[in-house]
Amino acid sequence: MTHFRKLALTATVSAAMIFAGGALATAAPTPTDSPREAQARAYIDALVSHDVTDVHFAPDATRVEAGLQTGFSGPQLSADLDNGVQYSVIQGVRDLRMTEEGDLVTTVYLLDAGILGTRLATVEIRETFVIRDGLIHTIVADIIPVSLS
């Protein structure tokens, strides 16, 4: 898929997020998570719940999505997770897989987005987190279309 089509899908999903929210489904915590995996899982859970209580960013944390920087500081990333309309159409996440190597945690999961309980799209999200000292320092996310409903 071309970079342009990925950006177009990202824009479509983001635009849909502006209009309405969906039902809650989260990345359920597991007792087998390492501290770094637990932090990545807390971030993914906050995408749906908008509860950033358990998400800890470094003050200068950054996020890049589809090659575009969308996060510029820990406080901004927390505020976006807590109140950002761009996340309001996320209906749930599922099929989360994580790997950890040193300070890196890589996650792959499916994200369902829609409006008023109707799923409009499912995308695969691949995120790589740099997590040191219990803080998320960087997130790099790629979005791969799976289905449009």
Backbone torsions as a table, in degrees:
resi	resn	phi	psi	omega
1	MET	NA	138.4	-178.0
2	THR	-71.4	157.4	178.0
3	HIS	-59.8	-38.1	179.9
4	PHE	-62.4	-44.0	-179.5
5	ARG	-66.0	-36.8	176.3
6	LYS	-62.9	-44.2	178.8
7	LEU	-65.0	-37.7	179.2
8	ALA	-64.9	-42.2	178.1
9	LEU	-65.9	-41.3	176.6
10	THR	-58.4	-44.1	179.9
11	ALA	-65.2	-39.7	179.3
12	THR	-63.5	-47.7	179.4
13	VAL	-64.2	-42.5	178.6
14	SER	-63.2	-41.2	179.1
15	ALA	-64.7	-41.4	178.3
16	ALA	-62.1	-33.9	-179.9
17	MET	-62.9	-24.5	-177.5
18	ILE	-70.4	-27.6	-169.3
19	PHE	-89.4	-32.4	-177.7
20	ALA	-166.5	162.2	178.9
21	GLY	-99.0	172.8	179.2
22	GLY	-130.1	-172.9	-180.0
23	ALA	-72.3	151.3	-177.8
24	LEU	-84.6	133.5	168.3
25	ALA	-148.1	137.6	-171.7
26	THR	-129.4	173.5	175.6
27	ALA	-88.4	93.3	-172.6
28	ALA	-57.1	132.7	179.3
29	PRO	-64.9	150.4	175.4
30	THR	-128.3	145.0	-179.6
31	PRO	-70.0	-10.7	-179.3
32	THR	-89.3	-4.4	178.5
33	ASP	-64.7	139.6	169.0
34	SER	-72.2	167.9	176.6
35	PRO	-57.3	-38.3	178.4
36	ARG	-68.4	-44.2	177.8
37	GLU	-62.0	-39.5	178.2
38	ALA	-61.3	-36.7	179.5
39	GLN	-69.5	-42.4	176.7
40	ALA	-63.0	-42.2	179.3
41	ARG	-64.1	-39.3	178.8
42	ALA	-61.9	-40.0	177.4
43	TYR	-62.2	-48.4	-178.9
44	ILE	-62.7	-41.3	177.1
45	ASP	-60.4	-40.7	-179.0
46	ALA	-66.7	-23.5	174.8
47	LEU	-58.4	-33.5	-177.5
48	VAL	-95.8	-45.9	-172.9
49	SER	-82.9	-23.7	-174.9
50	HIS	62.7	23.7	176.0
51	ASP	-107.1	107.4	-175.8
52	VAL	-94.4	11.5	-176.5
53	THR	-51.8	-42.3	-175.0
54	ASP	-97.1	5.2	-179.5
55	VAL	-99.1	126.5	-175.6
56	HIS	-124.0	111.5	179.3
57	PHE	-101.0	147.7	167.3
58	ALA	-67.5	150.3	-179.2
59	PRO	-55.5	-34.7	-178.0
60	ASP	-103.1	26.8	-178.8
61	ALA	-60.3	149.7	178.0
62	THR	-132.4	159.0	175.6
63	ARG	-139.8	135.6	176.8
64	VAL	-124.3	127.8	179.7
65	GLU	-123.8	124.7	179.3
66	ALA	52.2	36.3	177.6
67	GLY	85.1	-3.1	-179.6
68	LEU	-111.1	132.9	179.0
69	GLN	-72.6	122.4	-179.7
70	THR	-116.8	-9.1	179.0
71	GLY	-131.2	131.5	-172.9
72	PHE	-120.8	-10.5	177.8
73	SER	-165.1	159.7	176.4
74	GLY	-57.9	-48.5	179.2
75	PRO	-60.1	-39.7	178.7
76	GLN	-66.4	-42.6	178.6
77	LEU	-62.9	-41.0	176.9
78	SER	-62.7	-45.2	179.9
79	ALA	-62.6	-40.6	178.6
80	ASP	-62.8	-45.8	178.9
81	LEU	-62.3	-37.7	-176.7
82	ASP	-74.3	-41.6	-170.7
83	ASN	-130.1	-3.2	-171.4
84	GLY	-67.6	123.8	179.0
85	VAL	-63.9	-23.0	179.5
86	GLN	-63.9	-17.8	179.7
87	TYR	-101.0	-2.1	-172.2
88	SER	-71.2	-18.3	178.9
89	VAL	-93.0	1.5	178.3
90	ILE	-71.8	117.5	-179.2
91	GLN	-90.7	-25.0	179.3
92	GLY	171.8	166.7	173.5
93	VAL	-124.9	151.3	-178.9
94	ARG	-154.9	167.1	177.2
95	ASP	56.5	41.6	-179.3
96	LEU	-72.0	130.3	173.1
97	ARG	-126.3	140.4	-179.6
98	MET	-133.5	145.4	169.7
99	THR	-131.6	152.7	-178.6
100	GLU	-133.3	135.6	175.3
101	GLU	-145.3	108.0	-176.6
102	GLY	63.0	-128.0	179.2
103	ASP	-83.6	-2.3	-177.0
104	LEU	-97.0	132.6	169.6
105	VAL	-121.3	124.8	177.8
106	THR	-109.2	130.1	179.3
107	THR	-120.8	147.0	173.3
108	VAL	-135.6	128.3	-180.0
109	TYR	-155.9	164.3	174.8
110	LEU	-97.2	137.6	178.5
111	LEU	-121.6	125.2	177.0
112	ASP	-98.9	131.3	179.8
113	ALA	-127.2	145.9	179.3
114	GLY	-172.9	-171.2	-177.7
115	ILE	-131.1	133.0	174.9
116	LEU	50.9	43.6	176.8
117	GLY	81.5	-2.2	178.2
118	THR	-101.1	119.5	179.3
119	ARG	-72.2	129.5	179.3
120	LEU	-104.9	-29.7	-176.8
121	ALA	-158.0	150.7	169.2
122	THR	-122.7	130.8	177.8
123	VAL	-126.5	150.9	172.2
124	GLU	-93.0	128.9	178.6
125	ILE	-108.4	130.1	173.2
126	ARG	-118.8	115.1	-179.0
127	GLU	-123.5	138.3	173.2
128	THR	-115.2	123.9	-179.5
129	PHE	-107.0	137.8	165.8
130	VAL	-102.6	116.8	-176.1
131	ILE	-126.3	116.3	178.0
132	ARG	-130.0	142.1	176.0
133	ASP	54.6	34.5	178.1
134	GLY	77.3	7.6	-176.8
135	LEU	-120.8	139.9	173.5
136	ILE	-79.2	120.7	179.8
137	HIS	-98.0	-42.1	178.4
138	THR	-143.0	151.3	172.6
139	ILE	-134.5	130.0	173.1
140	VAL	-120.6	120.5	-175.1
141	ALA	-118.8	138.9	172.0
142	ASP	-123.0	141.2	-177.5
143	ILE	-116.2	125.6	-179.4
144	ILE	-119.7	119.3	178.7
145	PRO	-61.0	138.6	175.5
146	VAL	-113.7	-50.7	179.0
147	SER	-156.7	149.2	169.6
148	LEU	-111.4	126.9	-177.4
149	SER	-86.6	NA	NA
